[in-house]
Amino acid sequence: MPAFRQVGEKQLPNPILYMAWSPKRDLIALANTAGELLLHRLASFQRVWSLPPNENTGKEITSLAWRPDGKILAFSVGDTKQVVLCDAEKAEILHLFPVDYPVSCMHWMEVQDDSSTLSLFSESENESSRFLPKLPTLPKSYSTTSKIFSEEKSDEVTNLLGEVRLNVLVVGGPSGFVELYAYGLYKIATLSGISGTCRSLGLSSDLKSLSVITEIRSTEDNPEIHYIQLDTGLLSSCLPELTKMARKFTHISTLLQYLRLSLTCMCEAWEDILMQMDLRLTKFVQEKNTSTQVQDEFLELLLWGHASPELQALLMNQLTVKGLKMLGQSIDSSYSSIQKLVISHLQSGSEALLYHLSEVKGMALWKQKFQPLGLDPAAIEDAIVAVGSFTLKASELLQVIDKSMKNFKAFFRWLYVAMLRMSEDHVPPELNKMTQKDLAFVADFLSEHFSANEELFDRKGKYFNVERVGQYLKDEDEDLISPPNMEGNQWVTFVKQSTHLKDSPLLFPTYPQKSLHFVKRMMEGFIDLCLQKPAEVIGHSVKQAVCLRLYTVPESSENTPRLFELPSLWNNKKAGMHYVVFCMPEISPSKIYILRRATDPNRSVPNGLVALNLSTPLNSSIEDETPAPTSTDCSYNCLDARFYDDETLTVVLQSVEDGENKMHILTQLPLNSAMSWDEEFTWDLTLRLEQQTEGIPVQGLAWGNQSREMDNIKAQFVAVNGIRKVACVLSANLRHIRVFEMDAEEEEEEEERADESQEMSSDQDRLEESMTTQSDAGEGGDGARGVEDAQVTDQGSGDILDDTAGSDIL
């Protein structure tokens, strides 16, 4: 009976570029050449969902990484230079951020558990929730811009942050580009001094070091593979402070996004119809033949009830009674919506932003703890002042809205009655009464809005600006066309006359000539300076501990997808070790090399390099009556190798034979004996490893029955998850996939002995076929999974499984 139980098989229409198992669930993510992101479950390899490429995210997926809790999947897009965070359950885009270079590899890790630190941070976050009200969700019609603040989620920021325990997303690309993002959201380090293109990354769970595999190209020789270990000791020594700072800055980043979306909602609430009055008046001034000012035209209509032919044509033919009524309703609706968004969203978000920035300032003043991380009190103070200015500008907008609503209500009421009289229509009695106070109010409105606008039109040739709210929502650097009049403001007069208050740092600047968008962009600039400073300081603290030249990339592998190529990295958390597994097919085709480095760069590791010889006889275990799949003299080449756990290596092997009938085998290699060698390798750092292979200690291996021959598939690559005990094998053409449960051997051996007692006289092929059928039937209580398993055999190929998408992956 073959080891490992096959549970799914699929022929896919597009070649697969990357595959990654979820760390917590029986799910595997696939990225193909068409730019699709696919999620499949283990059972029968059933598709759960697919995310097609789009213009916002991009079409060229270059790498995948799961958040350690398995709830969020990150993928990088090369053509748009973005990293996208996707909800694994609903295939929703939660967050995306730009990067300077196309990302070629990613790694998402979680730090080791520290219960005392975690409880401290939980108390701190609960304290902030007591002081700050919960942010209201954005209106449903506007929440499509981003799912971060959708109505279905009550605490969106917490969902994105995940658990309190720090996790770090590491991204790498060409020209030595490497960045670290706390919780996948906030950039905590930008590294420098790395040469070549990053092909693999591995940050240790104790944060003491980062392993990087780079490819360095030159014009003369083939590309050269290097292993680099970077000392990230500052992250490890300041873990509590780093976690607190990262969570604070992540809250600040999400609050900035909240304010951006709120402002977007306000811009959408402001309708173009509100510009109709301004456009009509502009056209009226351009076409009128008299020298009379527009203000005088309307005042004459107000006082004497007479209108010039030009004004009458404007009101009755262009604006019309019906149009005026619709305009009044639109202004009332839009202004009310914008007013609610300012009060409930902009002001609430600004208050939360001030709270978190004030706490960060308190952290920065604790220089002993937080100064090494790059927190600058002066820069944070500038950000606090900028947020205060934004809050004042939002309050100014509220005053303009309130005043405009009163002005337009009175003006439109009077104008509506005047137009009804012009058309000789019936005027309702409730509208026909106007007191002296009402007349004075309309006269003041005409004097303030029309005279200033006509002067502006004569001076700059621009349109009338009776509507005052829209100018605050324009994303332009120019000054406001009609800034608020501060001449009668007693507070402004008092501050100007006071020598102490005029330039006091206690007062937030107001920027009366600028729009809300301008002040918002200025605020974002100051906050970005705060966010970037720690990334620069931490990045400069990271130093290279060692650089080992491994081998040159053979020309035959130039067309192989880089995402699948060795070396691969592994972090042994218990032993505090980095493992690197790689092959040198041009030098030693039948050997696998394992390099070990301590995560602490200051700790040396004896016997740090070993070669596993694959040309030794493959022995079966004593209890296994099934012979080895090949003759004992056969040797193998390694096609792919990934760490299954700390003590096991999953390998795809190919027999060394002439012709096309080469055998492909999936096997598990136990490393306990191989890791206990006594010989020491002396590394000459001036040479590549491939130039000094004679002194490398070699270990032979015997894997017993922990192997399975891959029939009808040219197995080439493998992805494994030792926690879930699953493996996925991909063919050389990148389209044919098989999925295995790696721990199903014991159950099948018991069924095999029962079948053998019943059918002793049957030949071996018939026996194996019977065992497969009975094994799948015995698992029929597992619902659809047992039924689907019965449809898949090890001999099958082609699209033999139903591609029905699953609805719930939990």
Secondary structure as GFF3:
##gff-version 3
##sequence-region A 1 810
A	DSSP	beta_strand	5	11	.	.	.	ID=ss1
A	DSSP	beta_strand	16	21	.	.	.	ID=ss2
A	DSSP	beta_strand	27	32	.	.	.	ID=ss3
A	DSSP	beta_strand	37	41	.	.	.	ID=ss4
A	DSSP	three_ten_helix	43	45	.	.	.	ID=ss5
A	DSSP	beta_strand	47	51	.	.	.	ID=ss6
A	DSSP	beta_strand	61	66	.	.	.	ID=ss7
A	DSSP	beta_strand	72	77	.	.	.	ID=ss8
A	DSSP	beta_strand	82	87	.	.	.	ID=ss9
A	DSSP	beta_strand	93	98	.	.	.	ID=ss10
A	DSSP	beta_strand	105	110	.	.	.	ID=ss11
A	DSSP	alpha_helix	115	131	.	.	.	ID=ss12
A	DSSP	three_ten_helix	140	145	.	.	.	ID=ss13
A	DSSP	three_ten_helix	147	149	.	.	.	ID=ss14
A	DSSP	alpha_helix	156	161	.	.	.	ID=ss15
A	DSSP	beta_strand	167	172	.	.	.	ID=ss16
A	DSSP	beta_strand	178	182	.	.	.	ID=ss17
A	DSSP	beta_strand	186	191	.	.	.	ID=ss18
A	DSSP	beta_strand	197	203	.	.	.	ID=ss19
A	DSSP	beta_strand	209	216	.	.	.	ID=ss20
A	DSSP	beta_strand	224	231	.	.	.	ID=ss21
A	DSSP	alpha_helix	233	237	.	.	.	ID=ss22
A	DSSP	alpha_helix	239	269	.	.	.	ID=ss23
A	DSSP	three_ten_helix	272	275	.	.	.	ID=ss24
A	DSSP	alpha_helix	276	287	.	.	.	ID=ss25
A	DSSP	alpha_helix	294	304	.	.	.	ID=ss26
A	DSSP	alpha_helix	309	313	.	.	.	ID=ss27
A	DSSP	pi_helix	314	319	.	.	.	ID=ss28
A	DSSP	alpha_helix	321	341	.	.	.	ID=ss29
A	DSSP	pi_helix	342	346	.	.	.	ID=ss30
A	DSSP	alpha_helix	347	365	.	.	.	ID=ss31
A	DSSP	alpha_helix	367	370	.	.	.	ID=ss32
A	DSSP	three_ten_helix	371	373	.	.	.	ID=ss33
A	DSSP	alpha_helix	377	422	.	.	.	ID=ss34
A	DSSP	alpha_helix	429	432	.	.	.	ID=ss35
A	DSSP	alpha_helix	436	460	.	.	.	ID=ss36
A	DSSP	three_ten_helix	470	473	.	.	.	ID=ss37
A	DSSP	alpha_helix	490	497	.	.	.	ID=ss38
A	DSSP	alpha_helix	516	541	.	.	.	ID=ss39
A	DSSP	beta_strand	543	552	.	.	.	ID=ss40
A	DSSP	three_ten_helix	555	557	.	.	.	ID=ss41
A	DSSP	three_ten_helix	562	564	.	.	.	ID=ss42
A	DSSP	beta_strand	568	572	.	.	.	ID=ss43
A	DSSP	beta_strand	577	584	.	.	.	ID=ss44
A	DSSP	beta_strand	588	598	.	.	.	ID=ss45
A	DSSP	beta_strand	609	613	.	.	.	ID=ss46
A	DSSP	beta_strand	636	645	.	.	.	ID=ss47
A	DSSP	beta_strand	648	655	.	.	.	ID=ss48
A	DSSP	beta_strand	664	670	.	.	.	ID=ss49
A	DSSP	three_ten_helix	674	676	.	.	.	ID=ss50
A	DSSP	three_ten_helix	689	691	.	.	.	ID=ss51
A	DSSP	three_ten_helix	693	695	.	.	.	ID=ss52
A	DSSP	beta_strand	698	700	.	.	.	ID=ss53
A	DSSP	beta_strand	707	709	.	.	.	ID=ss54
A	DSSP	beta_strand	715	721	.	.	.	ID=ss55
A	DSSP	beta_strand	726	731	.	.	.	ID=ss56
A	DSSP	beta_strand	736	741	.	.	.	ID=ss57
A	DSSP	alpha_helix	745	758	.	.	.	ID=ss58
A	DSSP	alpha_helix	764	778	.	.	.	ID=ss59
A	DSSP	three_ten_helix	780	782	.	.	.	ID=ss60
A	DSSP	alpha_helix	784	790	.	.	.	ID=ss61
###
